[in-house]
Amino acid sequence: MRGLELSRAFWEEYGRPMLAERFPEYQNRIAAGLVGHGSECFGFDDEISRDHDFAPGFCLWITEEDERQFGFRLFRAYAALPAEFGGVRLKESSAMGSGKKGVHTIPEFYSFYTGRKGAPEEWQDWLYTPSFYLAEAVNGEVFSDPLGKFTEIRETILHGMPEDVRRKKIASCAIAMAQTGQYNYKRCLAHGESGAAALVLSRFAEHCADMVFLLNKAHAPYYKWKLRAMRRLPLLGDRSGILEALLSDAPFEQKSDWIESLCADVTGALAAQDLVPPLGDYLEPYAYAVNETIENSEIRNLHIMLAD
């Protein structure tokens, strides 16, 4: 049983009845689910993942007002739930993973990922908050949210990125793909710098994956899950296999062909979304063309290549 399934089963058997029995007057104000940091929240956990931070449990999210009313009692009630469920017991807790389950206020939960008490507010927040934080804020599953406040913020993070910000990020990815894959890869090999060429391929693959997430209007997760999560995307998600092959020991000529094929896929998608007209095979002109479509002059006039 994977972590999300375990969490939902634990909620249904122990969590929901606990709220009904001990907090009947408040149960319609408490959201429950499993969202946040950890492979189980993305559905990527397996037997290897169980060496740390794997345990039965779920999150309970309440407002700050409700935290003052009954938060401590709810915390105590959650702590009294069984420590073992379905034959699973916490083996080891890591510093990065501890405390992700249990009782949280809604603002406290989201502030960890956005720096705000909810969704990003200004365009700067959307532009500079790492995508993997936004991906973690909206992964997993919400089991119950009768009040709707937790889900309202979740939906804003999922779908609320300003289009100008998305276009800036697309422009940045496009020029980075051109610089790494279409230009520097062959030059590094020509100089006999095979290690540099390998680094270039890695950077190209990550920028390409980021581009695919942006074209799907989705947030890219932490790098080690990026290609796996990419497979789920409807637009160009199946190209994750080519990116994986690109990072293998395939022949140089084959890798060059794959790079050009991936760039052609991206230019086709940019044109299909009416971001830019066809401008040839090289991605750099597409980057500047997309950047020119940005309406907000502050965003448009930022350097086209964002820091990464």
Residue pairs with C-beta under 8 A, 6 or more apart in sequence:
1 9
1 86
1 88
2 40
2 43
2 45
2 46
3 34
3 38
3 39
3 40
3 41
3 45
3 49
3 54
4 34
4 40
4 41
4 43
4 140
4 141
6 40
6 56
6 85
6 86
6 88
7 33
7 34
7 40
7 56
7 57
7 58
7 101
8 34
8 58
8 141
8 143
9 85
9 86
10 56
10 57
10 58
10 81
10 85
10 86
11 32
11 33
11 58
11 143
11 144
12 143
13 85
14 81
14 82
14 85
15 32
15 58
15 60
15 81
16 32
16 144
18 77
18 78
18 81
19 26
19 27
19 30
19 32
20 27
22 73
22 77
23 30
23 70
23 73
23 74
23 77
26 66
26 69
26 70
26 74
27 146
28 146
28 147
29 62
29 63
29 66
29 146
29 147
30 60
30 61
30 62
30 66
30 74
30 144
30 146
30 147
31 60
31 61
31 62
31 106
31 142
31 144
31 145
31 146
31 147
31 149
31 150
31 151
32 58
32 59
32 60
32 61
32 142
32 143
32 144
32 145
33 58
33 59
33 61
33 140
33 141
33 142
33 143
33 144
33 145
33 150
34 40
34 41
34 57
34 58
34 59
34 101
34 140
34 141
34 143
35 41
35 59
35 109
35 136
35 137
35 138
35 139
35 140
35 141
35 142
35 154
36 59
36 100
36 109
36 112
36 113
36 136
36 137
36 139
36 140
37 96
37 97
37 100
37 136
38 45
38 53
38 97
38 100
39 45
39 49
39 225
40 49
40 54
41 136
41 139
41 140
42 139
42 140
42 221
42 225
42 229
44 225
44 228
44 229
45 54
50 88
50 91
51 91
51 92
52 91
52 92
52 93
52 94
52 97
53 90
53 92
53 93
53 94
53 97
53 98
53 100
54 88
54 90
54 91
55 83
55 88
55 89
55 90
55 91
55 101
56 82
56 83
56 84
56 85
56 86
56 88
56 89
57 81
57 101
57 102
58 101
58 143
59 100
59 101
59 102
59 103
59 104
59 109
60 74
60 78
60 102
60 103
60 104
61 104
61 105
61 106
61 109
61 145
61 150
62 70
62 71
62 74
62 103
62 104
62 105
62 106
63 105
63 106
63 147
63 149
64 105
64 106
64 107
67 105
71 103
71 105
74 103
75 102
75 103
78 102
78 103
79 102
83 89
83 90
106 117
106 118
106 149
106 150
106 153
107 117
107 118
109 150
110 116
110 117
110 118
110 119
110 137
110 153
110 157
111 117
113 129
113 133
113 134
113 136
113 137
114 120
114 125
114 129
114 133
114 134
114 137
114 157
115 125
115 129
116 125
118 153
118 156
119 153
119 156
119 157
119 160
120 126
120 129
120 134
120 157
120 160
123 162
123 164
123 165
123 296
123 298
123 299
126 160
126 161
126 162
126 165
127 165
127 168
127 169
127 299
127 306
131 210
131 213
131 219
131 220
131 221
132 219
132 220
132 221
132 222
132 223
134 157
134 219
135 218
135 219
135 220
135 221
135 222
135 229
136 221
136 222
137 154
137 157
138 154
138 157
138 158
138 219
139 221
142 150
142 151
142 154
145 151
157 219
158 219
159 217
161 217
162 296
164 294
164 295
164 296
164 299
164 300
165 299
166 214
166 217
167 275
167 290
167 291
167 293
167 294
168 291
168 294
168 299
168 300
168 302
168 306
169 210
169 214
169 306
170 211
170 214
170 215
170 270
170 275
170 290
171 287
171 288
171 290
171 291
171 294
171 304
172 287
172 304
172 305
172 306
173 207
173 208
173 210
173 211
173 214
174 211
174 266
174 270
174 283
174 284
174 286
174 287
174 290
175 283
175 284
175 287
175 288
175 304
175 305
176 203
176 204
176 207
176 305
176 308
177 204
177 207
177 208
177 211
177 262
177 263
177 266
177 283
178 263
178 282
178 283
178 284
178 287
179 284
179 305
180 200
180 201
180 203
180 204
180 207
181 200
181 201
181 204
181 208
181 259
181 262
181 263
182 259
182 260
182 263
182 282
182 283
184 200
185 197
185 200
185 201
185 204
185 255
185 256
185 259
186 256
188 194
188 196
188 197
188 200
189 197
189 252
201 246
201 247
201 255
202 247
204 246
204 259
205 227
205 243
205 246
205 247
206 223
206 226
208 239
208 243
208 262
208 266
209 220
209 226
209 227
209 230
209 240
209 243
210 220
210 226
211 266
212 230
212 233
212 235
212 236
212 237
212 239
212 266
213 219
213 220
213 230
213 233
214 220
215 235
215 236
215 266
215 269
215 270
215 273
216 233
216 234
216 235
216 236
216 237
218 233
220 226
220 229
221 229
227 240
227 243
227 244
228 240
230 237
230 239
230 240
230 243
231 237
231 238
231 240
235 269
236 265
236 266
236 269
239 262
239 265
242 258
242 261
242 262
243 262
245 258
246 255
246 258
246 259
246 262
250 258
260 281
263 281
263 282
263 283
264 281
266 283
266 286
267 278
267 279
267 280
267 281
267 283
267 286
270 276
270 286
270 290
271 277
271 278
275 289
275 290
275 293
276 286
276 289
276 290
276 293
277 289
279 285
279 286
279 289
287 304
288 304
291 300
291 304
292 300
294 300
